[in-house]
């Protein structure tokens, strides 16, 4: 039972980070009908920016508490990632809105490679150690253990996702985003500035990715210029699993993917004597993705966005 609780905790932590990134994919797809495959690299930019800020803080303000340093790192990474993602939209995607779907896809892959190359030039190609900011003393939950960093990660993920839901459901900008997703031309006739909505959507997605990037580094203690590819791919899979275009689906898909990976690596690895362990955890996630989409192609929550006229 203790092992089960531990794997559930690990799955929730991993799934929360997938969900934060998946929300960026699903929001952009909802309002623009486009998959931003460079979004995983925005997570990497957030982690790298956070590490740079932490290095300066450790040098010039070493006496600050760890959680204050982490808050400053997140607060600094968010506007950088927002600026990067808005620039990507303005330079790479805006002129391709009415182009064949293959053109934005190829452009997104090109932007991803460019971001990785720039990061390698700025921060080095070798993996970088992310400093431990919070106490290493774990918190006991039943017979399982959870680190203070993981507790903070879960709390921030819940707060961020709750805030996003409230923004989309209760604010004027949220109504404009839903109207643009439903039918951008009709929304424009009703006074909605689609360009502002799209820019806001890219910025919101980048803010969540920045949070996920810094917390990814804090949780795993190592980051690199190529770190965004696999989490980005899995977060996209989570968005598809939950129902691309549906923010609740992205959250559920991320959590489900994290739990499947954790439980699969733990239990199936144990049953196979370690033959299928943590090194093969990607198998479990994508097998479940294939099975779910075979039975329900629209994903767990279905497609929320209506077909464009």
Phi and psi in degrees as a GROMACS rama.xvg file:
@    title "Ramachandran Plot"
@    xaxis  label "Phi"
@    yaxis  label "Psi"
@TYPE xy
-62.0907  -39.4216  UNK-2
-64.3805  -39.5348  UNK-3
-62.9031  -45.9308  UNK-4
-62.4923  -41.0535  UNK-5
-62.2657  -43.0483  UNK-6
-68.02  -35.1403  UNK-7
-63.2892  -43.9294  UNK-8
-62.0862  -46.8271  UNK-9
-60.3253  -40.3036  UNK-10
-66.2127  -38.8468  UNK-11
-66.8132  -39.4788  UNK-12
-63.7877  -49.5151  UNK-13
-64.7462  -43.5285  UNK-14
-64.3481  -32.2786  UNK-15
-64.3723  -40.2973  UNK-16
-69.3897  -39.8438  UNK-17
-60.6073  -41.6292  UNK-18
-64.1427  -40.7753  UNK-19
-61.141  -41.3895  UNK-20
-74.5359  -38.8433  UNK-21
-60.9151  -31.4918  UNK-22
-62.5064  -36.1972  UNK-23
-63.9607  -42.4838  UNK-24
-61.3011  -48.4465  UNK-25
-72.6035  -32.4325  UNK-26
-69.4598  -43.5811  UNK-27
-63.5764  -42.2585  UNK-28
-64.2955  -37.1597  UNK-29
-63.5509  -40.7871  UNK-30
-94.8116  -19.9452  UNK-31
-124.881  -9.36727  UNK-32
57.8915  40.6778  UNK-33
-137.369  142.033  UNK-34
-100.048  115.686  UNK-35
-87.7703  86.8798  UNK-36
-70.9878  -5.56475  UNK-37
-86.2869  0.879939  UNK-38
-66.2024  -33.7605  UNK-39
-62.0928  -32.2117  UNK-40
-76.1378  -19.5604  UNK-41
-66.8067  -37.4799  UNK-42
-57.4585  -44.2362  UNK-43
-62.7594  -42.6445  UNK-44
-60.5752  -39.4873  UNK-45
-62.6604  -43.869  UNK-46
-64.3816  -44.3287  UNK-47
-65.403  -41.7721  UNK-48
-64.4921  -42.7178  UNK-49
-59.6274  -42.2483  UNK-50
-63.8982  -41.0679  UNK-51
-61.7617  -43.4523  UNK-52
-62.8467  -41.35  UNK-53
-64.7952  -36.3451  UNK-54
-62.5618  -42.4677  UNK-55
-66.3427  -40.0317  UNK-56
-65.2286  -41.2688  UNK-57
-66.0444  -27.0424  UNK-58
-83.8823  -42.9819  UNK-59
-103.345  -17.5026  UNK-60
-141.733  61.5192  UNK-61
-66.52  -18.8126  UNK-62
-82.5498  -5.7111  UNK-63
-66.4033  143.246  UNK-64
-61.5443  152.849  UNK-65
-59.6389  -40.0512  UNK-66
-69.9759  -28.0688  UNK-67
-70.149  -42.8195  UNK-68
-60.8044  -41.6655  UNK-69
-65.3052  -40.5033  UNK-70
-64.043  -40.2299  UNK-71
-66.8962  -39.3506  UNK-72
-62.8565  -43.9835  UNK-73
-65.3854  -43.9936  UNK-74
-62.9121  -30.6728  UNK-75
-81.8349  -33.1476  UNK-76
-71.2974  -33.4854  UNK-77
-61.1245  -52.7984  UNK-78
-64.7816  -31.852  UNK-79
-64.1641  -47.3025  UNK-80
-65.5919  -37.7612  UNK-81
-61.817  -44.0001  UNK-82
-63.726  -41.4636  UNK-83
-63.7798  -45.7547  UNK-84
-69.1971  -37.8649  UNK-85
-65.3015  -39.689  UNK-86
-63.5944  -39.5484  UNK-87
-60.3518  -45.4372  UNK-88
-62.533  -43.1472  UNK-89
-69.8436  -40.8644  UNK-90
-88.793  -41.8178  UNK-91
-98.1734  -31.1797  UNK-92
-110.056  -29.4129  UNK-93
-60.1682  -40.9686  UNK-94
-76.0281  -8.81527  UNK-95
-107.745  14.4424  UNK-96
-62.4993  -35.0827  UNK-97
-104.616  11.1826  UNK-98
-81.3536  164.098  UNK-99
-55.4276  148.713  UNK-100
-62.2816  -23.7129  UNK-101
-68.146  -31.51  UNK-102
-63.5826  -51.1186  UNK-103
-62.4914  -33.0566  UNK-104
-63.1476  -47.8615  UNK-105
-64.4164  -40.072  UNK-106
-61.6223  -41.5962  UNK-107
-62.1429  -41.3193  UNK-108
-64.2894  -40.6277  UNK-109
-62.8766  -42.33  UNK-110
-62.5912  -40.2398  UNK-111
-59.2488  -45.6023  UNK-112
-64.4922  -40.2606  UNK-113
-61.9896  -45.1513  UNK-114
-62.0104  -41.6307  UNK-115
-64.4653  -40.0822  UNK-116
-66.2778  -44.7802  UNK-117
-61.8777  -41.4754  UNK-118
-63.6909  -39.8536  UNK-119
-63.5174  -38.5329  UNK-120
-70.6063  -35.7975  UNK-121
-83.1292  -44.577  UNK-122
-109.85  2.18907  UNK-123
90.7528  155.034  UNK-124
-88.9538  -14.514  UNK-125
-82.9749  150.777  UNK-126
-58.5264  143.145  UNK-127
-112.792  139.568  UNK-128
-78.983  130.754  UNK-129
-96.197  126.671  UNK-130
-66.8249  147.535  UNK-131
-82.9317  119.343  UNK-132
-103.677  -30.0384  UNK-133
-105.759  165.515  UNK-134
-58.9648  142.279  UNK-135
-83.0523  -4.20772  UNK-136
-70.0814  119.081  UNK-137
-76.8489  159.552  UNK-138
-99.0221  132.567  UNK-139
-86.7706  130.733  UNK-140
-125.827  100.854  UNK-141
65.9516  -123.16  UNK-142
-101.694  7.25735  UNK-143
-102.2  167.051  UNK-144
-122.706  141.926  UNK-145
-137.96  131.59  UNK-146
-74.9439  161.102  UNK-147
-65.8166  -31.3307  UNK-148
-63.7788  -41.2868  UNK-149
-68.2523  -36.7578  UNK-150
-61.7  -45.6585  UNK-151
-63.8989  -40.4797  UNK-152
-60.2992  -46.639  UNK-153
-63.2561  -41.7572  UNK-154
-64.028  -45.0232  UNK-155
-65.639  -37.4177  UNK-156
-64.6351  -44.3404  UNK-157
-63.57  -44.5573  UNK-158
-63.8124  -42.4396  UNK-159
-65.4514  -44.8088  UNK-160
-68.769  -36.735  UNK-161
-63.9913  -44.0984  UNK-162
-61.6698  -38.817  UNK-163
-65.7321  -42.3801  UNK-164
-61.2719  -44.484  UNK-165
-63.41  -40.0916  UNK-166
-63.012  -45.4022  UNK-167
-69.7442  -37.2712  UNK-168
-89.7875  -25.361  UNK-169
-118.568  -10.6568  UNK-170
-108.484  165.554  UNK-171
-64.498  -40.8943  UNK-172
-63.3721  -38.8358  UNK-173
-62.9223  -41.1964  UNK-174
-64.8033  -38.905  UNK-175
-64.9575  -38.6493  UNK-176
-64.7097  -41.8494  UNK-177
-69.3639  -35.9887  UNK-178
-68.3772  -40.4742  UNK-179
-65.7358  -37.7849  UNK-180
-66.0888  -35.9775  UNK-181
-71.7647  -49.235  UNK-182
-163.355  101.649  UNK-183
-62.6878  -33.4909  UNK-184
-70.3755  -44.5664  UNK-185
-65.4169  -39.6332  UNK-186
-60.791  -39.6164  UNK-187
-63.9065  -37.2503  UNK-188
-66.5873  -23.6705  UNK-189
-94.5207  12.6699  UNK-190
94.6875  7.9599  UNK-191
-84.883  126.225  UNK-192
-83.8566  101.422  UNK-193
-63.6159  -33.3272  UNK-194
-63.1218  -43.558  UNK-195
-64.2553  -39.5999  UNK-196
-63.8674  -43.6598  UNK-197
-65.9132  -42.8534  UNK-198
-62.3611  -43.0742  UNK-199
-63.0317  -37.3356  UNK-200
-65.425  -44.9868  UNK-201
-62.1714  -39.6578  UNK-202
-66.9084  -42.7975  UNK-203
-63.4321  -44.5096  UNK-204
-60.925  -39.0609  UNK-205
-66.7302  -37.336  UNK-206
-62.011  -42.9484  UNK-207
-66.6729  -38.4634  UNK-208
-66.6036  -37.1743  UNK-209
-62.6621  -44.2204  UNK-210
-59.559  -46.8602  UNK-211
-62.4516  -38.2791  UNK-212
-65.3188  -46.5277  UNK-213
-64.763  -43.0005  UNK-214
-71.0706  -29.5222  UNK-215
-62.0503  -45.9564  UNK-216
-63.5498  -42.3171  UNK-217
-64.9185  -33.7012  UNK-218
-78.9896  -41.2863  UNK-219
-101.115  -8.26072  UNK-220
65.7952  13.6472  UNK-221
-153.199  137.864  UNK-222
-137.904  160.997  UNK-223
-153.779  168.52  UNK-224
-65.7347  -21.7792  UNK-225
-102.062  9.35682  UNK-226
-68.4387  -19.2089  UNK-227
-80.2084  -16.4639  UNK-228
-65.3117  -55.4666  UNK-229
-67.6901  -47.7156  UNK-230
-59.634  -36.0985  UNK-231
-64.9078  -42.6939  UNK-232
-64.6266  -41.5197  UNK-233
-70.3112  -36.6196  UNK-234
-66.0251  -38.7402  UNK-235
-62.2105  -42.47  UNK-236
-61.2228  -38.3059  UNK-237
-64.3926  -40.5445  UNK-238
-62.8855  -42.163  UNK-239
-67.1675  -40.933  UNK-240
-61.1225  -42.5246  UNK-241
-77.315  -25.3315  UNK-242
120.525  95.3173  UNK-243
-59.9225  132.67  UNK-244
99.3032  -5.10931  UNK-245
-117.297  116.854  UNK-246
-66.7635  -35.2463  UNK-247
-66.6822  -37.7192  UNK-248
-62.8535  -39.3331  UNK-249
-62.856  -41.7627  UNK-250
-63.7214  -48.8798  UNK-251
-64.2896  -43.5728  UNK-252
-60.5674  -41.5498  UNK-253
-63.2978  -45.3975  UNK-254
-65.0462  -44.3655  UNK-255
-61.2532  -43.802  UNK-256
-63.3371  -42.9221  UNK-257
-62.7815  -42.5304  UNK-258
-66.4032  -41.2209  UNK-259
-62.7551  -44.0568  UNK-260
-60.7936  -47.6258  UNK-261
-66.8905  -48.6792  UNK-262
-67.2397  -38.7115  UNK-263
-64.2474  -46.8114  UNK-264
-64.3518  -35.2548  UNK-265
-76.2954  -54.0939  UNK-266
-84.8521  -45.9894  UNK-267
-67.9716  -35.2932  UNK-268
-62.0928  -38.9426  UNK-269
-68.8576  -40.098  UNK-270
-67.6568  -30.8308  UNK-271
-95.3115  13.7711  UNK-272
65.9355  29.3844  UNK-273
88.4132  -3.63618  UNK-274
-63.7412  -41.3687  UNK-275
-114.578  83.4467  UNK-276
-111.136  -144.72  UNK-277
-65.0432  -25.127  UNK-278
-70.1341  -16.4387  UNK-279
-115.175  21.8439  UNK-280
-66.709  -24.2139  UNK-281
-62.0614  -30.618  UNK-282
-58.9518  -46.7723  UNK-283
-63.1761  -42.9514  UNK-284
-63.2632  -45.6983  UNK-285
-77.8552  -27.0039  UNK-286
-64.3136  -43.8345  UNK-287
-64.4578  -40.3544  UNK-288
-58.6321  -46.5867  UNK-289
-63.0143  -44.1485  UNK-290
-63.5983  -44.2625  UNK-291
-64.9998  -44.063  UNK-292
-71.7287  -23.9118  UNK-293
-67.3131  -40.7507  UNK-294
-81.2421  -39.8247  UNK-295
-135.593  88.4111  UNK-296
-58.7643  -25.8921  UNK-297
-82.5469  -1.90109  UNK-298
93.0681  176.6  UNK-299
-60.88  -46.5135  UNK-300
-93.6122  -3.59997  UNK-301
76.1384  174.47  UNK-302
-88.1534  120.268  UNK-303
-88.3165  -27.6558  UNK-304
-85.1629  130.03  UNK-305
-70.6966  153.837  UNK-306
-63.1686  140.686  UNK-307
-71.7281  142.029  UNK-308
